[in-house]
């Protein structure tokens, strides 16, 4: 730029002597125009260079962003694959869990059906006993305890005080019980003797209340056999004073504790056989 100006000045001095003032003015004007064009071109060039630098910076930023997007996209693809695998495994596990729950619910239903059947048999047995025995006596009770039917007889209706010899009325009562037992060949009868806590003092072959309760239970079983009950269904047991209904704190309470209970219960092996049969039916149904 400076060289051009110097050359122009030299040319001006040289030409001053050779050209007219009018021509010199024209040359100066043209020189000024050329300088203006040069300045304009320089400004545009600098602007273009600036724009180019900005464009390159933007291009670099876009490239970096594109690279990041590609990397993120690849990660999403990999994550999607992992998620698909997890979802498939989760679906399989859920399906297996649902099948397991269905199978478990079916087993529970089968067991409930078996227990319902047992409850129905128990209810029928209570009805049968009450109908057969047909007694409205506070000394004779027919009830259900933990799913087991039992007859509770006060010692007053079966025995004399301190004795294991049966009374006359006992034959009438036990005859009806024997009829019920004979009508239930799949059941057993557990005869259980109980006393109060007054020490036994009758002497003879008996030692204590435990002996007395066992002898009374055996006497009831023996009489049931005489009345026609199947001996294979009968069990005798003595509990002495060790399982009282109420505390032995009064004469009335002691009277309640002196009792004989006859449990009418399904044979345990047959009950389990019934459940086992239901389980086998379940397994067949699942195949």
C-alpha positions in Angstrom: 0.0 0.0 0.0 2.8 2.5 0.9 4.8 1.5 -2.2 1.8 2.3 -4.3 1.4 5.7 -2.7 5.2 6.5 -3.1 5.1 5.5 -6.7 2.1 7.7 -7.3 3.9 10.7 -5.7 7.0 10.1 -7.8 4.9 9.8 -10.9 3.1 13.0 -9.9 6.3 14.9 -9.5 7.7 13.6 -12.7 4.5 14.2 -14.6 4.1 17.7 -13.1 6.6 19.0 -15.4 5.3 17.1 -18.4 1.5 17.3 -17.9 -1.0 20.0 -17.5 -2.8 20.8 -14.2 -6.0 19.4 -15.5 -4.5 16.1 -16.3 -2.7 16.0 -13.0 -6.0 16.6 -11.2 -7.6 13.8 -13.1 -4.8 11.5 -12.2 -5.1 12.4 -8.5 -8.9 11.7 -8.6 -8.3 8.3 -10.2 -5.6 7.5 -7.7 -8.0 8.4 -4.8 -10.7 6.2 -6.4 -8.2 3.4 -6.7 -7.2 3.8 -3.0 -10.9 3.8 -2.0 -11.5 0.6 -4.0 -8.4 -1.0 -2.4 -9.6 0.0 1.1 -13.0 -1.4 0.4 -11.6 -4.6 -0.9 -9.3 -4.9 2.1 -12.3 -4.5 4.5 -14.3 -7.1 2.6 -11.3 -9.5 2.6 -10.9 -9.1 6.4 -14.6 -9.6 6.9 -14.5 -12.8 4.7 -11.5 -14.0 6.7 -13.4 -13.4 10.0 -16.5 -15.2 8.6 -14.4 -18.0 7.4 -12.9 -18.4 10.9 -16.4 -18.3 12.5 -17.7 -20.9 9.9 -14.7 -23.2 10.6 -15.3 -22.9 14.4 -19.0 -23.7 13.9 -18.1 -26.6 11.6 -15.8 -28.0 14.2 -18.4 -27.6 16.9 -21.0 -29.3 14.7 -18.6 -32.1 14.0 -17.9 -32.6 17.7 -21.6 -32.6 18.4 -22.2 -35.1 15.6 -19.5 -37.3 17.1 -21.2 -37.1 20.5 -24.6 -37.9 19.0 -23.1 -40.9 17.2 -21.5 -42.1 20.4 -24.8 -41.6 22.3 -26.7 -43.3 19.6 -24.4 -46.3 19.8 -24.8 -46.4 23.6 -28.6 -46.3 23.2 -28.4 -49.2 20.7 -26.3 -51.2 23.1 -28.6 -50.3 26.0 -31.6 -51.2 23.9 -30.1 -54.7 23.3 -29.4 -55.2 27.0 -32.9 -53.9 27.8 -34.4 -56.3 25.3 -32.5 -59.2 26.8 -33.6 -58.2 30.4 -37.2 -57.7 29.3 -37.2 -61.1 27.7 -35.7 -62.7 30.8 -38.1 -60.8 33.0 -41.1 -61.9 30.9 -39.9 -65.5 31.2 -39.4 -65.2 34.9 -42.8 -63.6 35.3 -44.5 -66.3 33.3 -42.8 -69.0 35.4 -43.8 -67.2 38.6 -47.4 -66.9 37.4 -47.4 -70.6 36.6 -46.0 -71.4 40.0 -48.6 -69.3 41.7 -51.4 -71.0 39.7 -50.1 -74.4 40.7 -49.8 -73.3 44.3 -53.3 -71.9 44.3 -54.6 -75.1 42.8 -52.9 -77.1 45.5 -54.3 -74.9 48.2 -57.7 -75.3 46.6 -57.4 -79.0 46.7 -56.3 -79.0 50.3 -59.2 -76.7 51.2 -61.5 -79.0 49.4 -60.2 -81.9 51.5 -60.5 -79.9 54.7 -64.0 -78.8 53.7 -64.9 -82.5 53.1 -63.5 -83.3 56.5 -65.6 -80.4 58.1 -68.7 -81.7 56.3 -68.1 -85.2 57.7 -67.5 -83.7 61.2 -70.8 -81.8 61.0 -72.6 -84.9 59.9 -71.1 -86.8 62.7 -72.2 -84.2 65.3 -75.7 -84.3 63.9 -75.7 -88.1 64.0 -74.5 -88.2 67.6 -77.0 -85.7 68.8 -79.8 -87.5 67.0 -78.8 -90.9 68.3 -77.9 -90.0 71.8 -80.8 -87.5 72.0 -80.0 -86.1 75.4 -80.6 -82.7 77.0 -78.5 -83.3 80.0 -75.8 -80.9 81.4 -73.8 -83.9 82.4 -73.6 -85.1 78.7 -72.2 -82.8 76.0 -71.5 -83.3 72.3 -69.2 -80.8 70.8 -66.3 -80.1 68.4 -62.8 -79.3 69.6 -60.1 -78.4 67.1 -62.0 -80.2 64.3 -62.6 -83.3 66.4 -66.0 -84.5 67.6 -66.3 -85.6 71.2 -68.8 -86.7 73.9 -68.1 -85.5 77.4 -69.7 -87.5 80.2 -69.7 -86.5 83.8 -68.5 -89.2 86.2 -71.9 -89.0 87.9 -73.6 -90.7 84.9 -71.0 -93.4 84.5 -69.3 -94.2 87.8 -69.7 -94.1 91.5 -67.3 -91.8 93.4 -63.8 -93.2 93.5 -64.8 -96.3 91.5 -64.2 -97.6 88.0 -67.4 -99.8 88.0 -70.0 -98.6 85.6 -73.4 -97.5 86.7 -76.7 -98.8 85.3 -77.3 -95.6 83.4 -73.9 -95.9 81.7 -75.1 -99.0 79.8 -77.9 -96.9 78.2 -75.7 -94.1 77.2 -72.8 -96.3 75.9 -75.2 -98.4 74.0 -76.1 -95.4 71.8 -72.4 -94.4 71.5 -71.6 -98.0 70.3 -74.4 -97.6 67.6 -72.8 -94.4 66.3 -69.3 -96.0 66.3 -70.5 -99.1 64.4 -72.0 -96.7 61.8 -68.6 -95.1 61.3 -66.2 -97.9 60.4 -63.6 -95.5 59.1 -63.4 -93.7 62.5 -61.8 -94.4 65.8 -63.1 -93.8 69.3 -60.6 -92.5 71.9 -61.9 -92.9 75.4 -60.1 -90.5 77.8 -60.5 -90.6 81.6 -60.1 -87.5 83.8 -60.2 -86.9 87.5 -60.0 -83.9 89.9 -56.9 -83.3 92.0 -58.1 -85.0 95.2 -55.6 -87.8 95.9 -57.0 -91.3 95.4 -57.4 -93.1 98.7 -59.5 -96.1 97.8 -56.7 -98.6 98.1 -56.8 -101.9 96.3 -54.9 -102.3 93.0 -55.1 -98.6 92.2 -52.2 -96.3 93.1 -53.4 -92.8 92.2 -55.7 -90.8 90.1 -53.8 -91.7 86.9 -54.6 -95.3 87.6 -58.2 -94.5 88.3 -58.7 -92.5 85.1 -57.0 -95.2 83.0 -59.2 -97.9 84.7 -62.3 -95.9 84.0 -61.4 -95.5 80.3 -60.7 -99.2 80.0 -64.0 -100.0 81.6 -65.9 -97.8 79.1 -64.0 -99.4 76.2 -64.7 -102.9 77.6 -68.4 -102.0 77.8 -68.5 -100.6 74.3 -67.1 -103.9 73.0 -69.7 -105.8 75.0 -72.4 -103.6 73.4 -71.1 -104.5 69.9 -68.5 -101.9 69.0 -65.5 -103.0 66.9 -62.5 -103.4 69.3 -60.1 -102.3 66.5 -61.7 -98.8 66.6 -61.4 -98.3 70.3 -58.6 -96.7 72.3 -58.4 -96.3 76.1 -56.3 -93.5 77.8 -56.0 -92.1 81.3 -55.1 -88.4 81.9 -55.6 -88.3 85.7 -55.9 -84.8 87.2 -53.3 -83.3 84.7 -55.7 -81.8 82.2 -58.5 -80.0 84.1 -61.2 -78.0 82.5 -61.2 -75.5 85.3 -59.1 -74.9 88.4 -59.8 -77.3 91.2 -60.8 -74.5 93.6 -64.3 -75.5 94.4 -66.5 -78.6 94.7 -68.4 -77.5 91.6 -65.2 -77.2 89.6 -63.9 -80.5 90.8 -67.1 -82.1 89.6 -66.6 -80.6 86.1 -63.1 -82.0 86.0 -64.2 -85.5 86.8 -65.3 -86.6 83.4 -64.8 -89.1 80.6 -64.4 -87.9 77.0 -65.0 -90.0 74.0 -63.4 -88.6 70.8 -64.9 -89.8 67.5 -62.1 -89.0 65.1 -61.1 -90.1 61.5 -58.2 -92.5 61.3 -55.2 -90.3 60.7 -53.8 -92.5 58.0 -57.0 -92.3 56.1 -57.1 -88.5 56.4 -53.6 -88.2 55.0 -54.5 -90.7 52.3 -57.4 -88.5 51.3 -55.0 -85.5 51.0 -52.5 -87.6 49.1 -55.2 -88.7 46.7 -56.0 -85.0 46.1 -52.4 -84.2 45.4 -52.1 -87.1 42.9 -55.2 -85.8 41.1 -53.6 -82.4 41.0 -50.4 -83.8 39.5 -52.4 -85.7 36.8 -54.4 -82.6 36.0 -51.1 -80.6 35.6 -49.6 -83.0 33.1 
